[in-house]
Amino acid sequence: MALRLPPYQQLPPPRPDTPLIELPVASLRPTQLCVGMAEVRSRQNDFQAEDRGERQRYLGTKPVPLVRSGAGEVWMVDRHHRLRALLELDPAATAFGYVVLDLPTADRAAVLQHLLGLGWLYLYDGRGLGPLPASVLPDQLLGLQDDPFRSLVWRLKKEGVIEPAPLIPFHEFRWGAWLRSRSLPPFSSAQLQPALPAARTLARSAAASHLAGWKSALRRQSP
């Protein structure tokens, strides 16, 4: 199954002189419908091992790309897993972001249509169904669904089977959609192990070579 996503504009990384703004995490509007809860739980474990000062210093090194409307509403275009994890632990948490796009319109539907044209919305639900209307996006991170295939791809990235591609919007979901079209044993975000052996083999196969982050056998074997 191929995702029917529009062509995307790469997300601009922050420059050294880019001003960062601190915002309540609860105020940020998502640009996707789901997350992989395995990654969310892993990030929560990391946050719980830090004090607040350590956490804020870390978040300052991982700023969130933001889109701001004329009404002052702010959409986050990345970092959904990290901040969902943080918001569950601390409803009053703040994070740092940088504005990649300021839109003059205050109309929410117009903002979402613009983001869709940039390829910055992911409108598939936790079962891979979509694209759905942008109006179904939740108002905040706690409304995001769980997608077990997104969890599976996170684990494959963590193991080094798939390379990161941080400037490609929804890179992991593209991999997840491809794996969803293959035959895998039943699994969940809480129990990834049943699907991991087959998923590793599939992700390393030539059939996946069209996906960003694919690692060829030759590259894996090189010293």
Secondary structure, DSSP 8 states (H G I E B T S, - for coil): ---------------TT---EEEEGGG-B-SBSEE-HHHHHHHHHHHHTS-HHHHHHHHHTS-EEEEE-TTS-EEESS-HHHHHHHHHH-TT-EEEEEEEEE-----HHHHHHHHHHHT--B---TTS-----GGGS-SSGGG-EE-HHHHHHHHHHHTTSS---TTSTTHHHHHHHHHHTS------SS--GGGHHHHHHHHHSGGGTTSTT---HHHHH--
